[in-house]
Amino acid sequence: MTTAPVTETTDNAPPASGRGYPQLSHLDVLESEAVHIFREVAGEFERPVILFSGGKDSIVMLHLALKAFAPAPVPFSLLHVDTGHNFPEVIDYRDRTVAAHGLRLHVASVQEYIDNGRLRERPDGTRNPLQTVPLTEKIAAERFDAVFGGGRRDEEKARAKERVFSLRDEFSQWDPRRQRPELWQLYNGRHAPGEHVRVFPLSNWTELDVWQYIAREKIELPRIYYAHEREVFRRGGMWLTAGEWDGPKEGETTETRLIRYRTVGDMSCTGAVDSDAATIEQVIAEIAASRLTERGATRADDKLSEAAMEDRKREGYF
């Protein structure tokens, strides 16, 4: 009688699927992709710049750039389109970060454009839609040929169809018919004189990914991202911060509430959310349970029309 051979197994044998290699977490994969994008831009372009506002996405983007080129310095300067209605805590964070890493910061000021008559204040007081002209003119004046932005595809439908390398014409405008396929993480940065490319290293990240990465990397953020008491008033279904930007108006009363900010932009159009999430673990738990995107819940400028973000992107904004 013939018996079948016995195959020995041991607890130390590597799994067949993994072949003994360590398994990367989803954050490792996202980080690796972003680092690859930064290095690809450094090799393809002459004058890249990183948009840096002091918001969480731009903070994560700068952190990734620092890791991509360490121990060498980041080979890009920073650019901030300052509306003049920014949260003081965020501007303070921006300036401290620039000084800490010895970076060069370019500032395109919306207030300067208003003062010299090239832009006019909107009746509603919001300045976010006024950022396009200062941004595009600064890009042209400094001859930036690649501009990093922190846009993510989960934020809004206009951004959901954006490429990682987004070609812009000589007027900084976006044309969907000119965008290129990006198979196998191969990026085409070719552009004509006067054109440039917007680059989005966080395209495939979600809001939850960003916060989990911030927790893992122990990245400092401005305090307004965590629960704190603030004087706010109600407008358009959102809690807005009182300030010199035409808020609150007659009939709008302020009150002190425990809130935090999911996204940070111009004070006139960035709403706070009621929250007691004072730690990063509590913020992550809160976001995991949320069914509203951060921009859908807190950005009045995205509600100006059904296609507000799409229109601004075509005009030259991100």
VOPA-172201 format. One record per residue (C-alpha): residue in one letter; x, y, z. Coordinates in Angstrom, 3 decimals. Last residue first. Example, Ala and Ser with C-alpha at 12.3 -4.5 7.8 and 13.67 -1.06 7.14 Angstrom:
<keti><rest>s</rest><px>13.670</px><py>-1.060</py><pz>7.140</pz></keti>
<keti><rest>a</rest><px>12.300</px><py>-4.500</py><pz>7.800</pz></keti>
***
This chain:
<keti><rest>f</rest><px>-7.350</px><py>75.321</py><pz>-8.357</pz></keti>
<keti><rest>y</rest><px>-8.039</px><py>78.803</py><pz>-9.693</pz></keti>
<keti><rest>g</rest><px>-7.370</px><py>79.610</py><pz>-13.332</pz></keti>
<keti><rest>e</rest><px>-10.740</px><py>80.585</py><pz>-14.786</pz></keti>
<keti><rest>r</rest><px>-11.632</px><py>76.985</py><pz>-15.646</pz></keti>
<keti><rest>k</rest><px>-10.977</px><py>75.993</py><pz>-12.026</pz></keti>
<keti><rest>r</rest><px>-13.185</px><py>78.817</py><pz>-10.773</pz></keti>
<keti><rest>d</rest><px>-16.092</px><py>77.628</py><pz>-12.948</pz></keti>
<keti><rest>e</rest><px>-15.739</px><py>74.013</py><pz>-11.788</pz></keti>
<keti><rest>m</rest><px>-15.613</px><py>75.133</py><pz>-8.152</pz></keti>
<keti><rest>a</rest><px>-18.836</px><py>77.129</py><pz>-8.469</pz></keti>
<keti><rest>a</rest><px>-20.728</px><py>74.576</py><pz>-10.590</pz></keti>
<keti><rest>e</rest><px>-23.939</px><py>74.341</py><pz>-8.558</pz></keti>
<keti><rest>s</rest><px>-23.618</px><py>78.020</py><pz>-7.656</pz></keti>
<keti><rest>l</rest><px>-22.351</px><py>80.184</py><pz>-4.785</pz></keti>
<keti><rest>k</rest><px>-22.309</px><py>77.027</py><pz>-2.658</pz></keti>
<keti><rest>d</rest><px>-18.590</px><py>76.274</py><pz>-3.012</pz></keti>
<keti><rest>d</rest><px>-17.805</px><py>79.734</py><pz>-1.583</pz></keti>
<keti><rest>a</rest><px>-19.846</px><py>78.891</py><pz>1.547</pz></keti>
<keti><rest>r</rest><px>-17.408</px><py>76.164</py><pz>2.598</pz></keti>
<keti><rest>t</rest><px>-18.219</px><py>74.164</py><pz>5.766</pz></keti>
<keti><rest>a</rest><px>-20.311</px><py>71.052</py><pz>5.198</pz></keti>
<keti><rest>g</rest><px>-19.757</px><py>70.430</py><pz>1.519</pz></keti>
<keti><rest>r</rest><px>-16.101</px><py>71.356</py><pz>1.846</pz></keti>
<keti><rest>e</rest><px>-15.481</px><py>68.865</py><pz>4.670</pz></keti>
<keti><rest>t</rest><px>-17.456</px><py>66.098</py><pz>2.996</pz></keti>
<keti><rest>l</rest><px>-20.652</px><py>65.045</py><pz>4.745</pz></keti>
<keti><rest>r</rest><px>-21.417</px><py>61.537</py><pz>6.035</pz></keti>
<keti><rest>s</rest><px>-19.359</px><py>61.848</py><pz>9.224</pz></keti>
<keti><rest>a</rest><px>-18.654</px><py>58.815</py><pz>11.445</pz></keti>
<keti><rest>a</rest><px>-15.019</px><py>58.410</py><pz>10.375</pz></keti>
<keti><rest>i</rest><px>-14.571</px><py>62.185</py><pz>10.696</pz></keti>
<keti><rest>e</rest><px>-15.643</px><py>62.166</py><pz>14.368</pz></keti>
<keti><rest>a</rest><px>-13.434</px><py>59.172</py><pz>15.240</pz></keti>
<keti><rest>i</rest><px>-10.450</px><py>60.872</py><pz>13.587</pz></keti>
<keti><rest>v</rest><px>-11.155</px><py>64.112</py><pz>15.483</pz></keti>
<keti><rest>q</rest><px>-11.392</px><py>62.232</py><pz>18.782</pz></keti>
<keti><rest>e</rest><px>-8.024</px><py>60.559</py><pz>18.201</pz></keti>
<keti><rest>i</rest><px>-6.508</px><py>63.931</py><pz>17.258</pz></keti>
<keti><rest>t</rest><px>-7.631</px><py>65.442</py><pz>20.534</pz></keti>
<keti><rest>a</rest><px>-10.180</px><py>68.160</py><pz>21.390</pz></keti>
<keti><rest>a</rest><px>-13.155</px><py>66.693</py><pz>19.543</pz></keti>
<keti><rest>d</rest><px>-16.005</px><py>68.508</py><pz>21.347</pz></keti>
<keti><rest>s</rest><px>-17.550</px><py>69.646</py><pz>18.086</pz></keti>
<keti><rest>d</rest><px>-20.053</px><py>72.056</py><pz>16.580</pz></keti>
<keti><rest>v</rest><px>-18.740</px><py>72.716</py><pz>13.085</pz></keti>
<keti><rest>a</rest><px>-17.084</px><py>75.902</py><pz>11.865</pz></keti>
<keti><rest>g</rest><px>-17.809</px><py>77.587</py><pz>8.555</pz></keti>
<keti><rest>t</rest><px>-15.279</px><py>79.005</py><pz>6.136</pz></keti>
<keti><rest>c</rest><px>-16.705</px><py>81.719</py><pz>3.865</pz></keti>
<keti><rest>s</rest><px>-15.794</px><py>85.063</py><pz>5.453</pz></keti>
<keti><rest>m</rest><px>-12.871</px><py>83.664</py><pz>7.440</pz></keti>
<keti><rest>d</rest><px>-11.058</px><py>82.811</py><pz>4.182</pz></keti>
<keti><rest>g</rest><px>-9.810</px><py>79.248</py><pz>4.204</pz></keti>
<keti><rest>v</rest><px>-9.495</px><py>76.449</py><pz>6.739</pz></keti>
<keti><rest>t</rest><px>-11.118</px><py>73.031</py><pz>6.606</pz></keti>
<keti><rest>r</rest><px>-12.598</px><py>70.854</py><pz>9.351</pz></keti>
<keti><rest>y</rest><px>-12.759</px><py>73.772</py><pz>11.788</pz></keti>
<keti><rest>r</rest><px>-13.650</px><py>73.358</py><pz>15.475</pz></keti>
<keti><rest>i</rest><px>-16.482</px><py>74.418</py><pz>17.726</pz></keti>
<keti><rest>l</rest><px>-17.544</px><py>74.956</py><pz>21.336</pz></keti>
<keti><rest>r</rest><px>-19.817</px><py>77.979</py><pz>21.112</pz></keti>
<keti><rest>t</rest><px>-19.792</px><py>81.625</py><pz>22.149</pz></keti>
<keti><rest>e</rest><px>-22.623</px><py>83.623</py><pz>20.626</pz></keti>
<keti><rest>t</rest><px>-22.949</px><py>86.336</py><pz>18.028</pz></keti>
<keti><rest>t</rest><px>-26.162</px><py>87.855</py><pz>16.771</pz></keti>
<keti><rest>e</rest><px>-27.030</px><py>88.531</py><pz>13.153</pz></keti>
<keti><rest>g</rest><px>-29.795</px><py>91.126</py><pz>12.821</pz></keti>
<keti><rest>e</rest><px>-27.481</px><py>93.790</py><pz>11.469</pz></keti>
<keti><rest>k</rest><px>-24.451</px><py>92.146</py><pz>9.908</pz></keti>
<keti><rest>p</rest><px>-21.904</px><py>89.897</py><pz>11.611</pz></keti>
<keti><rest>g</rest><px>-19.623</px><py>90.013</py><pz>9.764</pz></keti>
<keti><rest>d</rest><px>-18.401</px><py>92.488</py><pz>7.249</pz></keti>
<keti><rest>w</rest><px>-14.743</px><py>91.337</py><pz>7.031</pz></keti>
<keti><rest>e</rest><px>-13.708</px><py>92.969</py><pz>10.310</pz></keti>
<keti><rest>g</rest><px>-14.419</px><py>89.831</py><pz>12.305</pz></keti>
<keti><rest>a</rest><px>-16.971</px><py>87.406</py><pz>13.740</pz></keti>
<keti><rest>t</rest><px>-16.244</px><py>83.792</py><pz>12.852</pz></keti>
<keti><rest>l</rest><px>-18.902</px><py>81.937</py><pz>10.865</pz></keti>
<keti><rest>w</rest><px>-21.233</px><py>79.148</py><pz>12.027</pz></keti>
<keti><rest>m</rest><px>-23.031</px><py>77.791</py><pz>8.970</pz></keti>
<keti><rest>g</rest><px>-26.646</px><py>77.488</py><pz>7.748</pz></keti>
<keti><rest>g</rest><px>-26.328</px><py>80.465</py><pz>5.459</pz></keti>
<keti><rest>r</rest><px>-25.285</px><py>82.698</py><pz>8.328</pz></keti>
<keti><rest>r</rest><px>-25.126</px><py>81.975</py><pz>12.064</pz></keti>
<keti><rest>f</rest><px>-22.712</px><py>83.831</py><pz>14.344</pz></keti>
<keti><rest>v</rest><px>-19.464</px><py>82.904</py><pz>16.077</pz></keti>
<keti><rest>e</rest><px>-17.424</px><py>83.766</py><pz>19.167</pz></keti>
<keti><rest>r</rest><px>-15.058</px><py>80.864</py><pz>19.779</pz></keti>
<keti><rest>e</rest><px>-14.576</px><py>78.086</py><pz>22.321</pz></keti>
<keti><rest>h</rest><px>-12.209</px><py>75.326</py><pz>21.260</pz></keti>
<keti><rest>a</rest><px>-12.383</px><py>71.894</py><pz>19.629</pz></keti>
<keti><rest>y</rest><px>-9.418</px><py>71.067</py><pz>17.411</pz></keti>
<keti><rest>y</rest><px>-8.582</px><py>72.281</py><pz>13.918</pz></keti>
<keti><rest>i</rest><px>-8.391</px><py>75.827</py><pz>15.326</pz></keti>
<keti><rest>r</rest><px>-5.169</px><py>74.909</py><pz>17.176</pz></keti>
<keti><rest>p</rest><px>-3.019</px><py>75.181</py><pz>14.083</pz></keti>
<keti><rest>l</rest><px>-1.517</px><py>71.777</py><pz>13.275</pz></keti>
<keti><rest>e</rest><px>1.572</px><py>69.893</py><pz>14.502</pz></keti>
<keti><rest>i</rest><px>2.410</px><py>66.648</py><pz>12.705</pz></keti>
<keti><rest>k</rest><px>2.831</px><py>63.541</py><pz>14.882</pz></keti>
<keti><rest>e</rest><px>3.649</px><py>61.380</py><pz>11.828</pz></keti>
<keti><rest>r</rest><px>1.065</px><py>58.734</py><pz>12.680</pz></keti>
<keti><rest>a</rest><px>-1.560</px><py>61.237</py><pz>13.842</pz></keti>
<keti><rest>i</rest><px>-1.092</px><py>63.498</py><pz>10.802</pz></keti>
<keti><rest>y</rest><px>-1.271</px><py>60.384</py><pz>8.613</pz></keti>
<keti><rest>q</rest><px>-4.569</px><py>59.348</py><pz>10.215</pz></keti>
<keti><rest>w</rest><px>-5.859</px><py>62.886</py><pz>9.682</pz></keti>
<keti><rest>v</rest><px>-4.932</px><py>62.950</py><pz>6.004</pz></keti>
<keti><rest>d</rest><px>-6.302</px><py>59.459</py><pz>5.400</pz></keti>
<keti><rest>l</rest><px>-9.627</px><py>60.486</py><pz>6.982</pz></keti>
<keti><rest>e</rest><px>-9.883</px><py>63.494</py><pz>4.668</pz></keti>
<keti><rest>t</rest><px>-9.260</px><py>61.173</py><pz>1.753</pz></keti>
<keti><rest>w</rest><px>-6.032</px><py>60.723</py><pz>-0.208</pz></keti>
<keti><rest>n</rest><px>-5.869</px><py>59.839</py><pz>-3.905</pz></keti>
<keti><rest>s</rest><px>-5.164</px><py>63.364</py><pz>-5.155</pz></keti>
<keti><rest>l</rest><px>-2.706</px><py>64.189</py><pz>-2.359</pz></keti>
<keti><rest>p</rest><px>0.273</px><py>64.830</py><pz>-4.688</pz></keti>
<keti><rest>f</rest><px>-1.744</px><py>67.327</py><pz>-6.780</pz></keti>
<keti><rest>v</rest><px>0.374</px><py>69.083</py><pz>-9.425</pz></keti>
<keti><rest>r</rest><px>-0.726</px><py>72.120</py><pz>-11.437</pz></keti>
<keti><rest>v</rest><px>1.229</px><py>72.293</py><pz>-14.689</pz></keti>
<keti><rest>h</rest><px>2.376</px><py>75.395</py><pz>-16.535</pz></keti>
<keti><rest>e</rest><px>1.916</px><py>77.163</py><pz>-19.845</pz></keti>
<keti><rest>g</rest><px>3.837</px><py>80.250</py><pz>-20.936</pz></keti>
<keti><rest>p</rest><px>6.242</px><py>78.248</py><pz>-23.096</pz></keti>
<keti><rest>a</rest><px>4.597</px><py>74.935</py><pz>-24.085</pz></keti>
<keti><rest>h</rest><px>4.134</px><py>72.041</py><pz>-21.674</pz></keti>
<keti><rest>r</rest><px>5.468</px><py>68.522</py><pz>-21.134</pz></keti>
<keti><rest>g</rest><px>4.874</px><py>67.237</py><pz>-17.619</pz></keti>
<keti><rest>n</rest><px>3.587</px><py>63.809</py><pz>-18.625</pz></keti>
<keti><rest>y</rest><px>3.170</px><py>61.579</py><pz>-15.592</pz></keti>
<keti><rest>l</rest><px>3.551</px><py>57.789</py><pz>-15.534</pz></keti>
<keti><rest>q</rest><px>1.841</px><py>56.394</py><pz>-12.448</pz></keti>
<keti><rest>w</rest><px>0.929</px><py>53.165</py><pz>-14.279</pz></keti>
<keti><rest>l</rest><px>-1.458</px><py>55.037</py><pz>-16.600</pz></keti>
<keti><rest>e</rest><px>-1.822</px><py>58.799</py><pz>-16.266</pz></keti>
<keti><rest>p</rest><px>-3.913</px><py>59.876</py><pz>-19.259</pz></keti>
<keti><rest>r</rest><px>-3.472</px><py>63.498</py><pz>-20.342</pz></keti>
<keti><rest>q</rest><px>-5.631</px><py>66.587</py><pz>-19.905</pz></keti>
<keti><rest>r</rest><px>-6.156</px><py>68.735</py><pz>-22.988</pz></keti>
<keti><rest>r</rest><px>-9.887</px><py>68.075</py><pz>-23.434</pz></keti>
<keti><rest>p</rest><px>-10.582</px><py>69.030</py><pz>-19.797</pz></keti>
<keti><rest>d</rest><px>-9.344</px><py>72.608</py><pz>-20.423</pz></keti>
<keti><rest>w</rest><px>-8.056</px><py>74.409</py><pz>-17.329</pz></keti>
<keti><rest>q</rest><px>-7.058</px><py>78.067</py><pz>-17.514</pz></keti>
<keti><rest>s</rest><px>-3.744</px><py>79.480</py><pz>-16.301</pz></keti>
<keti><rest>f</rest><px>-3.891</px><py>82.111</py><pz>-19.107</pz></keti>
<keti><rest>e</rest><px>-0.907</px><py>80.495</py><pz>-20.895</pz></keti>
<keti><rest>d</rest><px>-2.689</px><py>77.144</py><pz>-20.676</pz></keti>
<keti><rest>r</rest><px>-2.949</px><py>74.857</py><pz>-17.642</pz></keti>
<keti><rest>l</rest><px>-2.051</px><py>71.149</py><pz>-17.619</pz></keti>
<keti><rest>s</rest><px>-3.110</px><py>69.123</py><pz>-14.591</pz></keti>
<keti><rest>f</rest><px>-0.532</px><py>66.556</py><pz>-13.419</pz></keti>
<keti><rest>v</rest><px>-2.341</px><py>64.491</py><pz>-10.739</pz></keti>
<keti><rest>r</rest><px>-5.437</px><py>64.618</py><pz>-12.969</pz></keti>
<keti><rest>e</rest><px>-8.706</px><py>66.189</py><pz>-11.834</pz></keti>
<keti><rest>k</rest><px>-12.001</px><py>64.309</py><pz>-12.194</pz></keti>
<keti><rest>a</rest><px>-12.832</px><py>64.291</py><pz>-8.467</pz></keti>
<keti><rest>r</rest><px>-11.766</px><py>67.927</py><pz>-8.120</pz></keti>
<keti><rest>a</rest><px>-14.895</px><py>69.242</py><pz>-9.825</pz></keti>
<keti><rest>k</rest><px>-16.985</px><py>66.760</py><pz>-7.783</pz></keti>
<keti><rest>e</rest><px>-15.697</px><py>68.009</py><pz>-4.412</pz></keti>
<keti><rest>e</rest><px>-13.409</px><py>66.911</py><pz>-1.604</pz></keti>
<keti><rest>d</rest><px>-12.820</px><py>63.220</py><pz>-2.371</pz></keti>
<keti><rest>r</rest><px>-10.490</px><py>63.989</py><pz>-5.292</pz></keti>
<keti><rest>r</rest><px>-8.000</px><py>65.849</py><pz>-3.120</pz></keti>
<keti><rest>g</rest><px>-6.526</px><py>69.317</py><pz>-3.648</pz></keti>
<keti><rest>g</rest><px>-3.308</px><py>70.144</py><pz>-1.784</pz></keti>
<keti><rest>g</rest><px>-1.695</px><py>72.114</py><pz>-4.600</pz></keti>
<keti><rest>f</rest><px>1.773</px><py>71.994</py><pz>-6.111</pz></keti>
<keti><rest>v</rest><px>2.508</px><py>74.525</py><pz>-8.872</pz></keti>
<keti><rest>a</rest><px>4.791</px><py>73.564</py><pz>-11.761</pz></keti>
<keti><rest>d</rest><px>6.203</px><py>76.011</py><pz>-14.332</pz></keti>
<keti><rest>f</rest><px>6.610</px><py>79.008</py><pz>-12.038</pz></keti>
<keti><rest>r</rest><px>7.693</px><py>81.994</py><pz>-14.139</pz></keti>
<keti><rest>e</rest><px>7.734</px><py>84.350</py><pz>-11.125</pz></keti>
<keti><rest>a</rest><px>5.547</px><py>86.942</py><pz>-12.874</pz></keti>
<keti><rest>a</rest><px>3.326</px><py>84.313</py><pz>-14.520</pz></keti>
<keti><rest>i</rest><px>2.656</px><py>82.392</py><pz>-11.317</pz></keti>
<keti><rest>k</rest><px>2.104</px><py>85.665</py><pz>-9.440</pz></keti>
<keti><rest>e</rest><px>-0.379</px><py>86.792</py><pz>-12.111</pz></keti>
<keti><rest>t</rest><px>-2.314</px><py>83.524</py><pz>-11.862</pz></keti>
<keti><rest>l</rest><px>-2.567</px><py>83.644</py><pz>-8.073</pz></keti>
<keti><rest>p</rest><px>-3.376</px><py>87.355</py><pz>-7.775</pz></keti>
<keti><rest>v</rest><px>-6.117</px><py>86.950</py><pz>-10.438</pz></keti>
<keti><rest>t</rest><px>-7.682</px><py>83.782</py><pz>-8.967</pz></keti>
<keti><rest>q</rest><px>-7.835</px><py>84.811</py><pz>-5.303</pz></keti>
<keti><rest>l</rest><px>-10.924</px><py>86.999</py><pz>-5.646</pz></keti>
<keti><rest>p</rest><px>-13.322</px><py>84.029</py><pz>-5.349</pz></keti>
<keti><rest>n</rest><px>-12.022</px><py>83.514</py><pz>-1.779</pz></keti>
<keti><rest>r</rest><px>-12.662</px><py>87.140</py><pz>-0.849</pz></keti>
<keti><rest>t</rest><px>-16.078</px><py>86.958</py><pz>0.775</pz></keti>
<keti><rest>g</rest><px>-17.686</px><py>90.289</py><pz>1.703</pz></keti>
<keti><rest>d</rest><px>-21.136</px><py>89.444</py><pz>0.316</pz></keti>
<keti><rest>p</rest><px>-21.155</px><py>92.532</py><pz>-1.911</pz></keti>
<keti><rest>r</rest><px>-17.797</px><py>91.497</py><pz>-3.414</pz></keti>
<keti><rest>e</rest><px>-14.802</px><py>93.786</py><pz>-2.907</pz></keti>
<keti><rest>r</rest><px>-13.257</px><py>95.116</py><pz>-6.097</pz></keti>
<keti><rest>l</rest><px>-10.035</px><py>94.015</py><pz>-7.786</pz></keti>
<keti><rest>r</rest><px>-7.404</px><py>95.886</py><pz>-9.811</pz></keti>
<keti><rest>g</rest><px>-8.141</px><py>99.090</py><pz>-7.908</pz></keti>
<keti><rest>n</rest><px>-4.769</px><py>99.596</py><pz>-6.205</pz></keti>
<keti><rest>d</rest><px>-6.128</px><py>98.856</py><pz>-2.729</pz></keti>
<keti><rest>i</rest><px>-8.152</px><py>95.846</py><pz>-3.910</pz></keti>
<keti><rest>y</rest><px>-5.126</px><py>94.251</py><pz>-5.574</pz></keti>
<keti><rest>e</rest><px>-3.040</px><py>94.917</py><pz>-2.465</pz></keti>
<keti><rest>q</rest><px>-5.735</px><py>93.299</py><pz>-0.294</pz></keti>
<keti><rest>v</rest><px>-5.674</px><py>90.154</py><pz>-2.459</pz></keti>
<keti><rest>s</rest><px>-2.004</px><py>89.719</py><pz>-1.579</pz></keti>
<keti><rest>a</rest><px>0.176</px><py>87.214</py><pz>-3.457</pz></keti>
<keti><rest>v</rest><px>2.814</px><py>86.093</py><pz>-0.974</pz></keti>
<keti><rest>h</rest><px>6.041</px><py>84.284</py><pz>-1.909</pz></keti>
<keti><rest>l</rest><px>7.697</px><py>82.359</py><pz>0.929</pz></keti>
<keti><rest>r</rest><px>11.304</px><py>81.163</py><pz>0.901</pz></keti>
<keti><rest>l</rest><px>12.071</px><py>78.310</py><pz>3.283</pz></keti>
<keti><rest>g</rest><px>14.480</px><py>78.174</py><pz>6.218</pz></keti>
<keti><rest>h</rest><px>12.702</px><py>75.203</py><pz>7.782</pz></keti>
<keti><rest>a</rest><px>11.784</px><py>76.827</py><pz>11.105</pz></keti>
<keti><rest>a</rest><px>11.226</px><py>80.263</py><pz>9.540</pz></keti>
<keti><rest>v</rest><px>8.674</px><py>79.011</py><pz>6.999</pz></keti>
<keti><rest>t</rest><px>6.931</px><py>76.967</py><pz>9.703</pz></keti>
<keti><rest>r</rest><px>6.713</px><py>79.905</py><pz>12.107</pz></keti>
<keti><rest>d</rest><px>5.279</px><py>82.153</py><pz>9.383</pz></keti>
<keti><rest>r</rest><px>2.587</px><py>79.667</py><pz>8.352</pz></keti>
<keti><rest>y</rest><px>1.624</px><py>78.902</py><pz>11.971</pz></keti>
<keti><rest>d</rest><px>1.148</px><py>82.607</py><pz>12.688</pz></keti>
<keti><rest>i</rest><px>-0.933</px><py>82.956</py><pz>9.524</pz></keti>
<keti><rest>v</rest><px>-3.087</px><py>80.020</py><pz>10.654</pz></keti>
<keti><rest>e</rest><px>-3.673</px><py>81.370</py><pz>14.162</pz></keti>
<keti><rest>p</rest><px>-4.589</px><py>84.781</py><pz>12.730</pz></keti>
<keti><rest>f</rest><px>-7.403</px><py>83.237</py><pz>10.629</pz></keti>
<keti><rest>n</rest><px>-7.215</px><py>84.681</py><pz>7.139</pz></keti>
<keti><rest>h</rest><px>-9.229</px><py>87.650</py><pz>5.929</pz></keti>
<keti><rest>g</rest><px>-6.389</px><py>89.463</py><pz>4.151</pz></keti>
<keti><rest>t</rest><px>-6.961</px><py>87.178</py><pz>1.174</pz></keti>
<keti><rest>d</rest><px>-3.356</px><py>85.924</py><pz>1.189</pz></keti>
<keti><rest>v</rest><px>-2.499</px><py>83.731</py><pz>-1.802</pz></keti>
<keti><rest>h</rest><px>0.434</px><py>81.793</py><pz>-0.359</pz></keti>
<keti><rest>l</rest><px>3.419</px><py>80.499</py><pz>-2.337</pz></keti>
<keti><rest>l</rest><px>6.296</px><py>78.339</py><pz>-1.093</pz></keti>
<keti><rest>s</rest><px>9.782</px><py>77.804</py><pz>-2.553</pz></keti>
<keti><rest>f</rest><px>10.992</px><py>74.509</py><pz>-3.974</pz></keti>
<keti><rest>p</rest><px>14.210</px><py>72.480</py><pz>-3.662</pz></keti>
<keti><rest>v</rest><px>13.296</px><py>71.184</py><pz>-0.165</pz></keti>
<keti><rest>p</rest><px>16.553</px><py>71.008</py><pz>1.773</pz></keti>
<keti><rest>a</rest><px>18.778</px><py>67.904</py><pz>1.590</pz></keti>
<keti><rest>p</rest><px>18.521</px><py>65.288</py><pz>4.365</pz></keti>
<keti><rest>a</rest><px>15.818</px><py>64.717</py><pz>3.288</pz></keti>
<keti><rest>f</rest><px>14.369</px><py>65.251</py><pz>-0.206</pz></keti>
<keti><rest>a</rest><px>11.097</px><py>63.311</py><pz>-0.153</pz></keti>
<keti><rest>k</rest><px>10.673</px><py>63.649</py><pz>3.624</pz></keti>
<keti><rest>l</rest><px>10.591</px><py>67.453</py><pz>3.440</pz></keti>
<keti><rest>a</rest><px>8.206</px><py>67.264</py><pz>0.479</pz></keti>
<keti><rest>l</rest><px>5.914</px><py>64.950</py><pz>2.451</pz></keti>
<keti><rest>h</rest><px>5.813</px><py>67.389</py><pz>5.384</pz></keti>
<keti><rest>l</rest><px>5.084</px><py>70.216</py><pz>2.932</pz></keti>
<keti><rest>m</rest><px>2.084</px><py>68.296</py><pz>1.564</pz></keti>
<keti><rest>v</rest><px>0.865</px><py>67.465</py><pz>5.065</pz></keti>
<keti><rest>i</rest><px>0.931</px><py>71.174</py><pz>5.953</pz></keti>
<keti><rest>s</rest><px>-0.757</px><py>72.066</py><pz>2.649</pz></keti>
<keti><rest>d</rest><px>-3.557</px><py>69.644</py><pz>3.490</pz></keti>
<keti><rest>k</rest><px>-3.888</px><py>70.870</py><pz>7.096</pz></keti>
<keti><rest>g</rest><px>-4.138</px><py>74.583</py><pz>6.283</pz></keti>
<keti><rest>g</rest><px>-1.111</px><py>76.839</py><pz>6.762</pz></keti>
<keti><rest>s</rest><px>-1.677</px><py>78.367</py><pz>3.336</pz></keti>
<keti><rest>f</rest><px>1.127</px><py>76.758</py><pz>1.355</pz></keti>
<keti><rest>l</rest><px>1.005</px><py>76.427</py><pz>-2.421</pz></keti>
<keti><rest>i</rest><px>4.263</px><py>74.698</py><pz>-3.318</pz></keti>
<keti><rest>v</rest><px>6.435</px><py>76.091</py><pz>-6.127</pz></keti>
<keti><rest>p</rest><px>8.214</px><py>74.489</py><pz>-9.090</pz></keti>
<keti><rest>r</rest><px>10.731</px><py>76.424</py><pz>-11.207</pz></keti>
<keti><rest>e</rest><px>12.740</px><py>74.169</py><pz>-13.569</pz></keti>
<keti><rest>f</rest><px>10.529</px><py>71.119</py><pz>-14.061</pz></keti>
<keti><rest>e</rest><px>11.075</px><py>67.451</py><pz>-14.885</pz></keti>
<keti><rest>g</rest><px>13.397</px><py>66.103</py><pz>-12.181</pz></keti>
<keti><rest>a</rest><px>11.956</px><py>68.020</py><pz>-9.238</pz></keti>
<keti><rest>v</rest><px>8.478</px><py>67.173</py><pz>-10.517</pz></keti>
<keti><rest>e</rest><px>9.262</px><py>63.439</py><pz>-10.466</pz></keti>
<keti><rest>r</rest><px>10.723</px><py>63.745</py><pz>-6.975</pz></keti>
<keti><rest>f</rest><px>7.549</px><py>65.340</py><pz>-5.652</pz></keti>
<keti><rest>i</rest><px>5.372</px><py>62.749</py><pz>-7.419</pz></keti>
<keti><rest>h</rest><px>7.409</px><py>59.825</py><pz>-6.029</pz></keti>
<keti><rest>v</rest><px>7.069</px><py>61.240</py><pz>-2.509</pz></keti>
<keti><rest>a</rest><px>3.292</px><py>61.433</py><pz>-3.014</pz></keti>
<keti><rest>e</rest><px>3.066</px><py>57.810</py><pz>-4.203</pz></keti>
<keti><rest>s</rest><px>5.224</px><py>56.555</py><pz>-1.329</pz></keti>
<keti><rest>e</rest><px>3.096</px><py>58.436</py><pz>1.207</pz></keti>
<keti><rest>l</rest><px>-0.109</px><py>56.964</py><pz>-0.215</pz></keti>
<keti><rest>v</rest><px>1.343</px><py>53.449</py><pz>-0.123</pz></keti>
<keti><rest>d</rest><px>2.654</px><py>53.858</py><pz>3.426</pz></keti>
<keti><rest>l</rest><px>-0.728</px><py>55.211</py><pz>4.507</pz></keti>
<keti><rest>h</rest><px>-2.468</px><py>52.149</py><pz>3.023</pz></keti>
<keti><rest>s</rest><px>-0.166</px><py>49.965</py><pz>5.111</pz></keti>
<keti><rest>l</rest><px>2.702</px><py>48.162</py><pz>3.433</pz></keti>
<keti><rest>q</rest><px>3.075</px><py>44.414</py><pz>3.970</pz></keti>
<keti><rest>p</rest><px>6.589</px><py>43.259</py><pz>4.776</pz></keti>
<keti><rest>y</rest><px>8.017</px><py>40.845</py><pz>2.187</pz></keti>
<keti><rest>g</rest><px>8.088</px><py>37.117</py><pz>2.991</pz></keti>
<keti><rest>r</rest><px>6.575</px><py>35.967</py><pz>-0.273</pz></keti>
<keti><rest>g</rest><px>3.401</px><py>37.931</py><pz>0.572</pz></keti>
<keti><rest>s</rest><px>0.969</px><py>35.645</py><pz>-1.245</pz></keti>
<keti><rest>a</rest><px>2.619</px><py>32.397</py><pz>-0.183</pz></keti>
<keti><rest>p</rest><px>2.763</px><py>33.422</py><pz>3.470</pz></keti>
<keti><rest>p</rest><px>6.261</px><py>33.091</py><pz>4.949</pz></keti>
<keti><rest>a</rest><px>7.052</px><py>29.829</py><pz>6.782</pz></keti>
<keti><rest>n</rest><px>7.800</px><py>30.434</py><pz>10.457</pz></keti>
<keti><rest>d</rest><px>4.838</px><py>28.433</py><pz>11.785</pz></keti>
<keti><rest>t</rest><px>6.183</px><py>25.370</py><pz>10.054</pz></keti>
<keti><rest>t</rest><px>4.701</px><py>23.047</py><pz>7.504</pz></keti>
<keti><rest>e</rest><px>5.815</px><py>19.604</py><pz>6.456</pz></keti>
<keti><rest>t</rest><px>4.289</px><py>17.996</py><pz>3.410</pz></keti>
<keti><rest>v</rest><px>3.637</px><py>14.281</py><pz>3.930</pz></keti>
<keti><rest>p</rest><px>4.055</px><py>12.063</py><pz>0.913</pz></keti>
<keti><rest>a</rest><px>0.994</px><py>9.996</py><pz>0.008</pz></keti>
<keti><rest>t</rest><px>1.004</px><py>6.382</py><pz>1.203</pz></keti>
<keti><rest>t</rest><px>1.391</px><py>3.358</py><pz>-1.040</pz></keti>
<keti><rest>m</rest><px>0.000</px><py>0.000</py><pz>0.000</pz></keti>
***
